[in-house]
Amino acid sequence: MPRAPSDWITLAEAAGVFRAANVEVSTSTLARWVRAGRLQSIRPGRRIYVRRAQVRALLTPRRTAVRVEDLQPGLFELRERGAPKT
């Protein structure tokens, strides 16, 4: 019988989440991220557990905002048909 989903997963399970998304991350890399503070963790015994939501958040691409002032002038201006390109 499969276990009920938990908010805390082992490093091996976290590596499996990455693998399912076609991203190869080893358990030793995850352990380094835990030591560096990149992942919240608990260690009730010998195993290290990380939050499932945090692992999924690492797989979500970050969106960066672009200020209007940083866009090229004229980038989104409409040209008339047949007008020469400048």
N, C-alpha and C positions, 0 to 999 in steps of 0.2 A: 504494500500500500504506500503510495507516495506521501511525502511529508507535506504538511500545510505550508504555504508560503510564509516566510518570516521576513521581518524588516532587516534582520541581521543575517548575513550569509558568510560562509568561510571564504578564504582567499581563493581556494580552488573553484568554488561556485562563482565567484566574481570573475575569475579568468574565463569560466564557461560563458558568462554573459557577454564578455568581450568577444570571445570566439564566435558566438552566435551572430555577432554583428560584423564578422570578418575582420576583426582587429586582434592581432596576436599580442597578448600581454601575459607575461609569465607571472607565476605566484611570487617569485622573488622581486619582480618589479613592483607588484602591488604592496609587498612588505616594505619596500623602500619608500613608496608613497605614504604608507602609514607612518613610518618613522619621521618623514619630512613634514607630516601634518597635512598632507594633501587629502587624505581620507580619514574620517572619524572612525575610530575602532574601539573594540573592547576585547579583553583577553581573560575570560573566566577560567581558563585552564591553560593548556599548551597551545590551543588553536587561537588564531586571530580572526575576529569577525568584523566585517565592515557593513555599512548601511547599503542596502540594495538600491535605494533611491539615489544615493551619491554616485554609485557606479554607473547607473543609467544616465545621470546628469553629465558625467564625463564623456559619454557617447553623443550627447546632444551638441550640435554645432553652435558655437557662440555667434550671436549677431552683433555686429559693430555698427554703430550709428555714424552716418556721414553728415557733416554739417553742410548746409546749402552753400556757404561761402567757399567750401573746399572743392565744389564741383567746377568743371571747366566751363567758362562762359560760353554760352551758345550751344551747349551740349544737347539741350532738350528743346531748342527752338525749332519751330516748323519752318521748312522751306517751301516755296512755291514750286509746283511741278515745272520742270524745264529750266529752273534757275541754276546757274553754274555753281559748282561746289567751290567753296573758298578754302 
